[in-house]
Amino acid sequence: MTSDSSLKPHLTREHSLNLLKQMIRIRRFEDKCAELYTQEKIRGFLHLYDGEEAVAAGVIPLLEERDRLVATYREHGHALVRGVPMGAVMAEMYGKAEGCSGGRGGSMHLFSSTRNFYGGNAIVGGGLPLAVGLALADRMRGEDHVTACIFGEGAVAEGEFHESLNLAALWGLPLLFVCENNRYAMGTALERSEAETDIHRKAESYRITSEAVDGMDVVAAEAAARRAVHAIRETGKPYFLEFRTYRFRAHSMFDAQLYRDKAEVEAWRAKGPIVRFQSWLMQNGIVHEADIAAIEAEVAGEIAEAVAFAEAGTWEPLETLTRDVYADARPPAPAIVAPSAEAVEISYREAIKAAIVEALERDERTFLMGEDVGRYGGCYAVSKGLLDQFGPERIRDTPLSESGFTGAGIGAAIAGMRPIVEVMTVNFSLLALDQIVNTAATLRHMSNGQFPVPVVIRMATGAGRQLAAQHSHSLEGWYAHIPGIRVLAPATLEDARGMLWTALQEPDPVLIFENVMLYNRTGKLAANAGPVDIDRAAVRRAGRDVTLVTYGGSLFKALGAAEQLAKEGIEAEVIDLRSLRPLDTDAILASVGKTHRVLVVDEGWRTGSLAAEIGMQIAERGFFDLDAPLARVCSAEVPIPYPAHLEQASIPQTATIVAAVKAMFGKG
């Protein structure tokens, strides 16, 4: 049992000097950064920590090396106290290749895998779900780690704040929430943005133990952190600390700071954490002027070395700037076995379920999480019965908090798990767009390859029957626009069964779009069906006269159109894209080179569609193979005029495809 005395700071001379040095080190480093910024040696945004040093110095040293730390964009002090070398931090500020993020992150995105420092996050509140996922991974593996997440009071207005606190409390996660309440979210005072300004009370509403702490007192900060970390290690449950502090400088170096007067800032400076602690130490004879001078000299020397290191650093060559958008090393393509003579009658839904079962059985790191995936059995009954088979830890029901649980899945993947995140429908994924686009797709690159995100996110897409505008989206083309993720659209039973396992081996995030109109489709599937290639398009029907390029729910409409066209002497080749990012453009061009005509069929809206991208790539690389203008059939949108034979009332249909192809040949 830990004694009460061990939970209190012991202000020995050595410890006192160390606390003071950490705060002075942060302050002087940032003073130098501000100077370098005015000289345009540091560019971009620069958010300084001046005034908040007691939080970093009091909290972070209590974390062990095995513990994890997620920071906010004002994170220079966090990185320094966590042990990231000052030279590597300064080089990152310069944008040099020797920086802790290879020069790719800059001031707001410092990373260090060796220090378990998961970086700053330029999105306010964006790191909170990530921290939930890191803590979830530790809890699922039974590992005695603490994850600390630092954020500003501005984040408490974000939905991700509430979603993350709820998940942490609901699942009992070993997570320390550290709110640095500096009273101004950019330029808006807390009193003007929050109905409840006692932020720690918000945590209490989620039944999380919480405290409000004087964030200008490093001793109080350390004492509170000791209590919190001890409680988390003892109970495995989250703890919330609100540090009431103040930033002396502007929100960023761009900020004219017109929202507060100088008198207010000077009043806070007079009770700043460094002057307050240093004065107390000297008054009590614990430290002396010579000690202060020695600290200042040592820190000045370290800063000079850091600046010299950054100045001597190198710029990353242009030819390698796209490295780590995706992993350089990928697993080999799965061995494709010849289908056995034995086949089973199965639905698309059952094929996906079989894939999930196989993944859960083959890899203990894999789990399924999402809304109603457990007791309900999934909105489309894909996971029906899996809760009984694998239990609530691995078939994990979540609240209706898409950003929160998607971000948690991303964090768990970074920590080494292999989550399958199910977002009920594609329109709901818009609530998780921040986590998918700003975290999953970017983290590998921004961290210079230190933090890959091997997460798989599944969602239903496409127009159903009588579902109105909010449930009839086909947004996979949007996601296919984003570098850093892979986008798959299984249409056949073989792909529904086989893509998931291959995707789970990927070191990068993979989005899988399942068309809602395919779930009930049945057919024969070989009994030995297994993993499939996810890199290349497939020719589903050979032809010589025209190429039909499509994917997902439109595949079988295109195949039906090809059969009708064959009766009129037009042999259509049907290309199933399967992968929407990256596109297998070579397969498309090879077919166009043979048929010399192409029609792209896409359930997305025409304007800015995936069909438009495919058409442009053909125009750029295969124009002289064409004997007829490029054409496409997409979902209708109003009020854009379009040739009458390509207009349709809703989504592409077999008849519309047939009419468009016949128009190419001058047949009405």
BELJOGI-V337878 format. One record per residue. PHI is phi in whole degrees, 0 to 359 (999 if undefined). PSI is psi in degrees with one decimal (999 if undefined). Layout:
phi=PHI psi=PSI
phi=PHI psi=PSI
//
This chain:
phi=999 psi=130.4
phi=286 psi=132.3
phi=283 psi=157.8
phi=299 psi=-34.6
phi=295 psi=-30.1
phi=287 psi=-14.4
phi=270 psi=1.8
phi=249 psi=143.5
phi=298 psi=138.6
phi=254 psi=103.3
phi=277 psi=63.4
phi=293 psi=165.4
phi=301 psi=-43.7
phi=297 psi=-45.6
phi=292 psi=-39.7
phi=297 psi=-44.2
phi=298 psi=-37.5
phi=293 psi=-43.3
phi=300 psi=-45.8
phi=296 psi=-42.7
phi=298 psi=-41.6
phi=299 psi=-41.8
phi=290 psi=-43.3
phi=296 psi=-38.5
phi=300 psi=-44.9
phi=296 psi=-47.4
phi=298 psi=-47.6
phi=291 psi=-36.4
phi=300 psi=-44.9
phi=287 psi=-32.5
phi=302 psi=-42.5
phi=293 psi=-39.2
phi=298 psi=-40.9
phi=298 psi=-41.5
phi=297 psi=-45.1
phi=293 psi=-29.5
phi=294 psi=-42.1
phi=293 psi=-22.5
phi=271 psi=1.4
phi=63 psi=27.7
phi=271 psi=-27.8
phi=251 psi=129.7
phi=237 psi=-177.6
phi=77 psi=-153.1
phi=275 psi=148.5
phi=219 psi=109.5
phi=252 psi=117.7
phi=261 psi=154.4
phi=258 psi=5.0
phi=310 psi=114.0
phi=110 psi=-18.0
phi=251 psi=13.0
phi=298 psi=-26.9
phi=296 psi=-29.8
phi=292 psi=-51.8
phi=299 psi=-45.6
phi=292 psi=-31.3
phi=276 psi=-30.7
phi=263 psi=-52.2
phi=296 psi=-38.3
phi=298 psi=-17.4
phi=280 psi=-11.8
phi=279 psi=138.2
phi=279 psi=167.1
phi=302 psi=-35.2
phi=285 psi=-16.7
phi=285 psi=163.0
phi=246 psi=149.8
phi=225 psi=123.7
phi=248 psi=130.1
phi=244 psi=-178.1
phi=252 psi=-175.3
phi=287 psi=-13.2
phi=262 psi=62.4
phi=244 psi=13.5
phi=301 psi=-45.2
phi=296 psi=-37.7
phi=298 psi=-45.1
phi=295 psi=-43.1
phi=296 psi=-46.0
phi=291 psi=-30.3
phi=289 psi=-14.2
phi=106 psi=8.6
phi=290 psi=126.1
phi=304 psi=138.4
phi=300 psi=-37.0
phi=299 psi=-40.6
phi=291 psi=-35.1
phi=292 psi=-45.8
phi=295 psi=-41.2
phi=298 psi=-34.4
phi=292 psi=-37.9
phi=298 psi=-34.2
phi=284 psi=-17.8
phi=83 psi=24.5
phi=270 psi=153.6
phi=297 psi=-22.9
phi=279 psi=-0.5
phi=292 psi=164.0
phi=294 psi=-16.0
phi=241 psi=21.9
phi=69 psi=16.9
phi=81 psi=4.5
phi=267 psi=-16.5
phi=258 psi=-38.6
phi=72 psi=-160.7
phi=302 psi=-37.1
phi=268 psi=-4.8
phi=224 psi=68.0
phi=271 psi=131.5
phi=227 psi=149.9
phi=204 psi=106.0
phi=292 psi=-32.4
phi=292 psi=-24.7
phi=258 psi=9.8
phi=52 psi=39.4
phi=254 psi=107.9
phi=271 psi=13.2
phi=89 psi=168.5
phi=277 psi=167.2
phi=220 psi=120.4
phi=288 psi=-14.6
phi=271 psi=120.5
phi=301 psi=121.3
phi=81 psi=-3.2
phi=293 psi=-24.2
phi=278 psi=-13.5
phi=297 psi=-50.8
phi=297 psi=-33.1
phi=300 psi=-45.4
phi=297 psi=-37.4
phi=301 psi=-43.8
phi=293 psi=-38.8
phi=298 psi=-45.1
phi=293 psi=-36.0
phi=297 psi=-43.2
phi=300 psi=-43.2
phi=297 psi=-42.6
phi=293 psi=-40.5
phi=294 psi=-30.8
phi=269 psi=-3.4
phi=71 psi=28.7
phi=266 psi=138.0
phi=272 psi=68.3
phi=245 psi=157.7
phi=244 psi=134.6
phi=253 psi=125.9
phi=254 psi=136.2
phi=235 psi=119.1
phi=256 psi=135.3
phi=206 psi=162.2
phi=270 psi=167.9
phi=293 psi=-20.9
phi=299 psi=-27.4
phi=291 psi=-20.1
phi=290 psi=-14.4
phi=277 psi=-12.1
phi=278 psi=146.0
phi=299 psi=-33.5
phi=298 psi=-29.1
phi=299 psi=-51.8
phi=290 psi=-39.2
phi=298 psi=-39.7
phi=289 psi=-43.0
phi=297 psi=-40.8
phi=297 psi=-45.3
phi=296 psi=-42.6
phi=298 psi=-42.2
phi=288 psi=-42.0
phi=299 psi=-42.3
phi=263 psi=-0.2
phi=60 psi=62.7
phi=260 psi=144.8
phi=282 psi=75.4
phi=231 psi=126.1
phi=259 psi=113.7
phi=272 psi=124.1
phi=239 psi=105.1
phi=262 psi=116.6
phi=269 psi=93.4
phi=274 psi=94.0
phi=263 psi=11.8
phi=80 psi=-13.8
phi=227 psi=113.5
phi=276 psi=97.3
phi=62 psi=-98.6
phi=240 psi=8.9
phi=254 psi=120.0
phi=295 psi=149.4
phi=305 psi=-39.3
phi=295 psi=-21.0
phi=265 psi=-4.6
phi=238 psi=-17.6
phi=234 psi=130.8
phi=290 psi=-33.6
phi=247 psi=109.5
phi=271 psi=-11.7
phi=277 psi=91.0
phi=297 psi=-35.6
phi=297 psi=-22.0
phi=291 psi=-27.1
phi=296 psi=-38.7
phi=293 psi=-37.9
phi=301 psi=-32.6
phi=294 psi=-18.1
phi=260 psi=13.6
phi=62 psi=36.8
phi=256 psi=129.9
phi=300 psi=131.3
phi=217 psi=156.3
phi=220 psi=149.4
phi=257 psi=130.4
phi=232 psi=144.8
phi=290 psi=104.1
phi=282 psi=-0.1
phi=262 psi=1.3
phi=244 psi=106.6
phi=295 psi=-31.0
phi=291 psi=-43.5
phi=297 psi=-38.4
phi=297 psi=-45.2
phi=294 psi=-41.6
phi=299 psi=-45.0
phi=296 psi=-41.5
phi=295 psi=-37.7
phi=299 psi=-45.5
phi=299 psi=-43.1
phi=292 psi=-49.3
phi=297 psi=-40.4
phi=299 psi=-45.2
phi=297 psi=-40.7
phi=296 psi=-43.1
phi=293 psi=-32.1
phi=284 psi=-40.0
phi=253 psi=-21.9
phi=75 psi=9.4
phi=254 psi=160.6
phi=288 psi=161.2
phi=216 psi=144.9
phi=235 psi=127.3
phi=239 psi=123.7
phi=258 psi=112.6
phi=263 psi=116.3
phi=272 psi=105.6
phi=227 psi=-162.6
phi=200 psi=140.6
phi=259 psi=128.4
phi=281 psi=-31.5
phi=269 psi=176.3
phi=292 psi=169.4
phi=307 psi=-47.4
phi=214 psi=173.2
phi=292 psi=-12.9
phi=278 psi=-14.3
phi=279 psi=124.5
phi=283 psi=-12.0
phi=58 psi=49.3
phi=273 psi=-4.9
phi=270 psi=-4.2
phi=213 psi=153.1
phi=267 psi=162.3
phi=295 psi=-32.3
phi=298 psi=-40.0
phi=298 psi=-45.2
phi=297 psi=-44.1
phi=294 psi=-35.4
phi=297 psi=-40.3
phi=288 psi=-36.9
phi=300 psi=-35.3
phi=296 psi=-23.7
phi=243 psi=30.3
phi=296 psi=158.9
phi=295 psi=-34.3
phi=285 psi=-51.2
phi=297 psi=-35.6
phi=293 psi=-49.5
phi=288 psi=-42.2
phi=298 psi=-43.0
phi=297 psi=-42.1
phi=295 psi=-43.2
phi=297 psi=-41.3
phi=288 psi=-39.0
phi=297 psi=-31.0
phi=264 psi=7.7
phi=70 psi=18.2
phi=280 psi=-36.8
phi=230 psi=164.9
phi=227 psi=171.9
phi=306 psi=-39.8
phi=297 psi=-35.2
phi=294 psi=-42.9
phi=296 psi=-44.0
phi=298 psi=-39.0
phi=294 psi=-41.2
phi=297 psi=-47.7
phi=300 psi=-41.0
phi=293 psi=-43.5
phi=297 psi=-43.6
phi=294 psi=-41.2
phi=300 psi=-40.9
phi=296 psi=-41.9
phi=296 psi=-40.8
phi=294 psi=-42.7
phi=300 psi=-42.0
phi=295 psi=-39.6
phi=295 psi=-42.4
phi=295 psi=-43.0
phi=298 psi=-40.7
phi=298 psi=-44.3
phi=293 psi=-42.4
phi=298 psi=-37.4
phi=278 psi=-6.0
phi=292 psi=170.7
phi=246 psi=153.3
phi=275 psi=141.7
phi=295 psi=134.4
phi=299 psi=144.7
phi=304 psi=-35.2
phi=290 psi=-13.2
phi=250 psi=6.1
phi=297 psi=-27.3
phi=269 psi=0.0
phi=299 psi=140.0
phi=75 psi=8.9
phi=296 psi=-43.1
phi=236 psi=162.7
phi=294 psi=138.3
phi=290 psi=-41.6
phi=261 psi=120.5
phi=241 psi=156.0
phi=295 psi=152.5
phi=297 psi=151.2
phi=301 psi=143.7
phi=295 psi=147.5
phi=289 psi=123.3
phi=267 psi=117.5
phi=267 psi=149.5
phi=296 psi=135.5
phi=297 psi=138.7
phi=286 psi=160.1
phi=293 psi=-29.6
phi=284 psi=130.2
phi=224 psi=156.3
phi=238 psi=146.2
phi=281 psi=125.9
phi=210 psi=153.6
phi=263 psi=162.7
phi=304 psi=-42.9
phi=301 psi=-47.3
phi=292 psi=-30.7
phi=294 psi=-41.0
phi=294 psi=-42.2
phi=300 psi=-42.8
phi=299 psi=-36.6
phi=294 psi=-40.4
phi=294 psi=-43.9
phi=301 psi=-46.1
phi=301 psi=-43.7
phi=296 psi=-42.2
phi=294 psi=-35.5
phi=284 psi=-33.2
phi=275 psi=-25.7
phi=221 psi=113.4
phi=292 psi=-13.1
phi=282 psi=-14.6
phi=277 psi=136.8
phi=212 psi=157.4
phi=253 psi=132.2
phi=221 psi=146.5
phi=161 psi=178.1
phi=289 psi=121.8
phi=63 psi=24.9
phi=282 psi=-17.7
phi=267 psi=-95.4
phi=298 psi=-34.7
phi=286 psi=-28.6
phi=90 psi=11.2
phi=92 psi=143.4
phi=303 psi=-35.8
phi=252 psi=19.1
phi=64 psi=20.4
phi=292 psi=-38.9
phi=260 psi=17.7
phi=301 psi=127.7
phi=89 psi=-12.0
phi=287 psi=-28.2
phi=299 psi=-44.7
phi=295 psi=-33.4
phi=282 psi=-38.0
phi=241 psi=-11.5
phi=87 psi=165.2
phi=288 psi=-17.7
phi=290 psi=-38.7
phi=259 psi=-15.7
phi=243 psi=88.5
phi=258 psi=108.4
phi=291 psi=139.7
phi=240 psi=161.0
phi=292 psi=174.2
phi=281 psi=75.0
phi=215 psi=76.2
phi=302 psi=-43.9
phi=293 psi=-40.8
phi=296 psi=-50.9
phi=281 psi=-27.0
phi=293 psi=-44.3
phi=298 psi=-36.4
phi=295 psi=-39.1
phi=297 psi=-39.7
phi=297 psi=-45.4
phi=297 psi=-41.3
phi=296 psi=-36.6
phi=294 psi=-42.0
phi=299 psi=-34.0
phi=280 psi=0.3
phi=109 psi=-2.5
phi=278 psi=172.8
phi=232 psi=70.9
phi=286 psi=146.5
phi=251 psi=110.5
phi=263 psi=123.0
phi=256 psi=118.6
phi=260 psi=124.7
phi=306 psi=-49.2
phi=219 psi=158.4
phi=297 psi=-32.2
phi=292 psi=-29.7
phi=291 psi=-23.8
phi=295 psi=-18.9
phi=296 psi=-26.3
phi=287 psi=-19.5
phi=254 psi=9.4
phi=301 psi=-38.1
phi=301 psi=-47.6
phi=293 psi=-37.4
phi=289 psi=-46.8
phi=277 psi=-43.8
phi=269 psi=-14.3
phi=242 psi=-64.1
phi=302 psi=-44.8
phi=283 psi=-20.8
phi=248 psi=-19.8
phi=296 psi=-40.3
phi=302 psi=-47.9
phi=292 psi=-47.0
phi=296 psi=-30.0
phi=268 psi=7.9
phi=61 psi=40.0
phi=84 psi=3.7
phi=285 psi=-29.8
phi=231 psi=86.5
phi=288 psi=160.7
phi=232 psi=81.2
phi=275 psi=66.0
phi=252 psi=147.0
phi=246 psi=127.2
phi=241 psi=119.6
phi=256 psi=144.6
phi=205 psi=149.9
phi=278 psi=142.5
phi=221 psi=166.8
phi=95 psi=164.7
phi=279 psi=134.5
phi=254 psi=-154.8
phi=262 psi=119.6
phi=56 psi=44.3
phi=256 psi=-1.0
phi=64 psi=-176.9
phi=291 psi=-29.6
phi=278 psi=-9.8
phi=235 psi=22.5
phi=236 psi=26.3
phi=280 psi=151.2
phi=233 psi=85.8
phi=258 psi=8.6
phi=300 psi=-28.0
phi=296 psi=-32.5
phi=299 psi=-49.1
phi=292 psi=-31.0
phi=291 psi=-9.3
phi=279 psi=-11.8
phi=258 psi=118.6
phi=295 psi=151.3
phi=100 psi=-12.2
phi=236 psi=159.0
phi=251 psi=140.2
phi=236 psi=122.3
phi=241 psi=150.0
phi=221 psi=82.9
phi=291 psi=133.0
phi=246 psi=-37.9
phi=271 psi=165.4
phi=298 psi=-38.9
phi=298 psi=-41.7
phi=286 psi=-37.2
phi=300 psi=-38.1
phi=282 psi=-35.9
phi=256 psi=-18.1
phi=288 psi=-31.8
phi=297 psi=-48.7
phi=298 psi=-41.2
phi=298 psi=-42.6
phi=297 psi=-36.3
phi=291 psi=-16.6
phi=274 psi=-11.5
phi=290 psi=141.4
phi=278 psi=-3.1
phi=243 psi=161.2
phi=295 psi=138.8
phi=234 psi=129.2
phi=255 psi=130.5
phi=243 psi=122.1
phi=255 psi=120.4
phi=250 psi=116.2
phi=290 psi=129.2
phi=298 psi=-27.6
phi=280 psi=-1.2
phi=263 psi=-16.7
phi=305 psi=-37.6
phi=269 psi=-3.4
phi=291 psi=133.8
phi=240 psi=162.6
phi=180 psi=-174.7
phi=269 psi=133.1
phi=233 psi=130.9
phi=303 psi=140.4
phi=297 psi=-25.9
phi=261 psi=18.9
phi=302 psi=137.4
phi=215 psi=-155.1
phi=302 psi=147.8
phi=235 psi=162.0
phi=292 psi=138.8
phi=245 psi=13.8
phi=260 psi=-28.1
phi=242 psi=145.9
phi=291 psi=165.0
phi=234 psi=139.0
phi=275 psi=108.6
phi=273 psi=-19.4
phi=207 psi=127.6
phi=279 psi=147.3
phi=199 psi=170.8
phi=238 psi=-14.4
phi=256 psi=-32.1
phi=203 psi=147.1
phi=255 psi=127.1
phi=255 psi=116.3
phi=255 psi=125.4
phi=203 psi=-172.1
phi=193 psi=167.4
phi=55 psi=-133.8
phi=295 psi=-18.6
phi=273 psi=-7.7
phi=302 psi=-47.7
phi=285 psi=-24.0
phi=291 psi=-40.4
phi=294 psi=-39.5
phi=294 psi=-39.3
phi=296 psi=-39.7
phi=296 psi=-39.8
phi=298 psi=-38.2
phi=294 psi=-41.3
phi=294 psi=-40.6
phi=294 psi=-34.1
phi=299 psi=-33.1
phi=293 psi=-18.8
phi=255 psi=12.3
phi=87 psi=11.3
phi=251 psi=115.0
phi=264 psi=112.0
phi=261 psi=137.5
phi=263 psi=131.7
phi=250 psi=119.5
phi=256 psi=122.2
phi=264 psi=111.2
phi=300 psi=-43.4
phi=66 psi=-52.9
phi=251 psi=124.6
phi=263 psi=-24.0
phi=213 psi=117.6
phi=282 psi=149.9
phi=282 psi=141.1
phi=273 psi=74.8
phi=296 psi=-31.7
phi=299 psi=-40.0
phi=294 psi=-39.1
phi=296 psi=-48.0
phi=295 psi=-35.4
phi=297 psi=-40.8
phi=291 psi=-43.1
phi=297 psi=-36.6
phi=297 psi=-21.5
phi=268 psi=-41.3
phi=264 psi=-27.3
phi=69 psi=9.4
phi=218 psi=147.8
phi=213 psi=140.0
phi=231 psi=126.0
phi=259 psi=128.8
phi=247 psi=119.7
phi=218 psi=127.3
phi=287 psi=-13.4
phi=288 psi=166.7
phi=293 psi=148.6
phi=300 psi=-49.9
phi=294 psi=122.2
phi=68 psi=23.9
phi=278 psi=167.6
phi=298 psi=-34.5
phi=299 psi=-38.2
phi=296 psi=-40.6
phi=296 psi=-44.4
phi=297 psi=-43.3
phi=299 psi=-41.2
phi=293 psi=-38.5
phi=295 psi=-38.0
phi=294 psi=-41.8
phi=298 psi=-38.0
phi=287 psi=-37.7
phi=246 psi=-13.9
phi=225 psi=21.5
phi=303 psi=-41.5
phi=281 psi=-2.6
phi=272 psi=-8.9
phi=273 psi=135.2
phi=254 psi=-0.3
phi=209 psi=156.7
phi=299 psi=150.5
phi=299 psi=146.7
phi=216 psi=158.1
phi=211 psi=153.0
phi=236 psi=118.5
phi=230 psi=177.3
phi=291 psi=146.9
phi=294 psi=144.5
phi=220 psi=151.4
phi=237 psi=142.8
phi=247 psi=67.6
phi=263 psi=117.0
phi=297 psi=143.1
phi=207 psi=154.4
phi=309 psi=138.2
phi=302 psi=-37.4
phi=287 psi=-9.4
phi=253 psi=-3.3
phi=285 psi=145.9
phi=212 psi=159.3
phi=284 psi=-30.0
phi=217 psi=-115.5
phi=270 psi=162.7
phi=305 psi=139.5
phi=233 psi=162.9
phi=305 psi=-44.3
phi=296 psi=-37.8
phi=294 psi=-40.1
phi=296 psi=-44.7
phi=300 psi=-45.4
phi=297 psi=-40.2
phi=294 psi=-40.5
phi=292 psi=-43.4
phi=298 psi=-33.7
phi=296 psi=-31.6
phi=297 psi=-31.2
phi=260 psi=10.1
phi=73 psi=24.1
phi=252 psi=127.4
phi=274 psi=999
//
